[in-house]
Amino acid sequence: MRLAVLLFLAGALGAAACSGTHEPLQDQAVSAVPQPASDASGLCVPELLSLDIDELSQQLGPALPLPSGFADPILAPVIQRTEQLDSSMLFRRRGLAIVASYDYRSRQVSNLLLVGSNETELMSRAQLQLGADSYLVLPVFKERPVNELLGLRVLAMSLNQ
């Protein structure tokens, strides 16, 4: 009987020793639901879309001057028609350069332009997801050369968010 108990304990200890805890994981279940990127060094841009320009300034810090010669390509036709333009402010926060367009009178932000040439990195750092219900993410290309990415424009799906 003692021999049987000892063999049982030796087998149990041997099985515990080979549990695989020291080996790298081979197969992990992957969730079918996409998870939002949570880059600790990034910034949650979707949360900024509901803010007015004054609240945005409080969150991101003081505005910086737009670089000389900076032109948002989407505004070129508006400028040619001499229509009223939105005001713009540049912010830099947690590695992101963000140009906020807003109405000067109402202070309502109309969109955020994340400036950069790496779409994947911008999406990750800004904690954005394609296909989100509350906002759109659109690529913005430079006027010259037209195939070079200027950044990503983020638009709230409704202005009342």
C-alpha positions as CSV (number, residue, x, y, z in Angstrom):
1,M,0.0,0.0,0.0
2,R,2.8,2.4,0.9
3,L,4.4,1.6,-2.4
4,A,1.2,2.5,-4.3
5,V,1.0,5.9,-2.4
6,L,4.6,6.7,-3.1
7,L,4.2,5.9,-6.8
8,F,1.0,8.0,-6.9
9,L,2.9,11.0,-5.3
10,A,5.9,10.6,-7.5
11,G,3.6,10.5,-10.6
12,A,1.7,13.6,-9.4
13,L,4.9,15.5,-8.7
14,G,6.3,14.5,-12.1
15,A,3.2,15.7,-13.8
16,A,3.3,19.0,-12.0
17,A,7.0,19.4,-13.0
18,C,6.1,19.0,-16.6
19,S,3.1,21.3,-16.6
20,G,4.5,23.5,-19.4
21,T,4.7,26.6,-17.2
22,H,8.3,27.2,-18.2
23,E,7.6,26.8,-21.9
24,P,6.5,29.6,-24.2
25,L,2.8,29.6,-25.0
26,Q,2.1,28.1,-28.4
27,D,-1.6,28.5,-29.0
28,Q,-3.6,31.3,-27.3
29,A,-7.2,31.9,-28.0
30,V,-7.7,35.1,-30.0
31,S,-10.8,37.2,-29.3
32,A,-13.0,37.7,-32.3
33,V,-14.0,41.1,-31.0
34,P,-11.4,43.8,-31.9
35,Q,-10.0,45.5,-28.8
36,P,-9.2,49.2,-28.9
37,A,-5.5,50.0,-28.9
38,S,-4.3,51.1,-25.5
39,D,-0.9,52.6,-26.1
40,A,0.2,54.0,-22.8
41,S,2.2,56.7,-24.6
42,G,-0.7,57.7,-26.8
43,L,-3.8,59.8,-26.4
44,C,-7.4,58.8,-26.6
45,V,-8.5,61.0,-29.5
46,P,-12.1,59.8,-29.6
47,E,-12.7,61.3,-26.1
48,L,-11.5,64.7,-27.4
49,L,-14.1,64.9,-30.2
50,S,-16.9,66.1,-27.9
51,L,-14.9,69.0,-26.5
52,D,-15.0,72.6,-27.6
53,I,-11.7,74.4,-28.4
54,D,-11.3,75.8,-24.9
55,E,-11.8,72.4,-23.3
56,L,-9.5,70.9,-25.9
57,S,-6.8,73.5,-24.9
58,Q,-7.2,72.6,-21.3
59,Q,-6.7,68.9,-22.1
60,L,-3.8,69.2,-24.6
61,G,-2.0,72.3,-23.3
62,P,-1.3,75.6,-25.0
63,A,-1.7,75.9,-28.7
64,L,1.3,76.2,-30.9
65,P,1.5,78.3,-34.1
66,L,0.8,76.4,-37.3
67,P,4.0,75.8,-39.3
68,S,4.5,78.4,-42.0
69,G,3.2,77.1,-45.3
70,F,0.9,74.5,-43.6
71,A,-2.2,74.1,-45.7
72,D,-5.0,71.6,-45.1
73,P,-5.6,70.2,-48.6
74,I,-9.3,69.9,-48.0
75,L,-9.6,73.6,-47.5
76,A,-8.0,74.6,-50.9
77,P,-11.4,74.7,-52.8
78,V,-12.9,76.7,-49.9
79,I,-10.1,79.2,-50.1
80,Q,-10.5,79.6,-53.8
81,R,-14.3,80.4,-53.3
82,T,-13.5,82.8,-50.5
83,E,-15.8,81.1,-48.1
84,Q,-15.6,81.4,-44.4
85,L,-12.9,79.2,-43.0
86,D,-12.8,77.4,-39.7
87,S,-10.1,78.6,-37.3
88,S,-7.2,76.1,-36.6
89,M,-4.9,75.4,-33.7
90,L,-2.0,73.1,-33.5
91,F,-1.4,71.0,-30.4
92,R,1.4,68.5,-29.6
93,R,0.7,65.9,-26.9
94,R,2.2,62.5,-26.2
95,G,4.0,62.3,-29.5
96,L,1.0,63.4,-31.6
97,A,0.7,66.6,-33.6
98,I,-3.0,67.5,-33.8
99,V,-4.6,70.3,-35.8
100,A,-8.0,71.2,-34.5
101,S,-10.4,73.0,-36.8
102,Y,-13.2,74.9,-35.0
103,D,-15.8,77.6,-35.5
104,Y,-14.4,80.8,-33.9
105,R,-17.9,82.0,-32.8
106,S,-19.4,78.8,-31.4
107,R,-16.0,77.4,-30.3
108,Q,-17.2,74.0,-31.6
109,V,-14.5,71.7,-32.9
110,S,-15.4,70.3,-36.3
111,N,-12.5,67.8,-36.8
112,L,-9.1,66.8,-35.7
113,L,-6.2,66.2,-38.1
114,L,-3.5,63.9,-36.8
115,V,-0.4,64.9,-38.7
116,G,2.0,62.0,-39.7
117,S,2.9,59.7,-42.5
118,N,2.5,56.3,-40.7
119,E,-1.2,55.5,-40.7
120,T,-0.8,52.4,-38.4
121,E,1.2,54.3,-35.8
122,L,-1.2,57.2,-35.8
123,M,-4.2,54.9,-35.3
124,S,-2.4,53.1,-32.5
125,R,-1.1,56.3,-30.7
126,A,-4.5,58.0,-31.0
127,Q,-6.4,54.9,-29.9
128,L,-8.6,54.9,-33.0
129,Q,-10.5,52.0,-34.6
130,L,-11.8,51.8,-38.1
131,G,-15.5,51.2,-38.2
132,A,-16.2,52.9,-34.9
133,D,-19.8,54.0,-34.4
134,S,-19.1,57.5,-33.0
135,Y,-16.4,58.8,-35.4
136,L,-14.9,58.5,-38.9
137,V,-11.2,58.2,-39.7
138,L,-10.2,59.5,-43.1
139,P,-6.8,59.6,-44.7
140,V,-5.6,63.0,-45.8
141,F,-3.1,63.3,-48.6
142,K,-0.7,66.1,-49.4
143,E,-1.5,68.3,-52.4
144,R,2.0,67.6,-53.8
145,P,2.9,64.7,-54.1
146,V,-0.7,63.6,-54.1
147,N,0.1,60.1,-53.0
148,E,1.9,61.1,-49.8
149,L,0.0,60.8,-46.6
150,L,-0.3,64.1,-44.6
151,G,-2.3,62.4,-41.7
152,L,-5.6,61.2,-40.6
153,R,-8.8,63.3,-40.1
154,V,-11.1,62.3,-37.3
155,L,-14.7,63.4,-37.5
156,A,-17.4,62.9,-34.9
157,M,-20.5,61.2,-36.4
158,S,-22.7,63.8,-34.7
159,L,-21.9,67.3,-33.5
160,N,-23.9,66.7,-30.2
161,Q,-21.4,64.2,-28.7
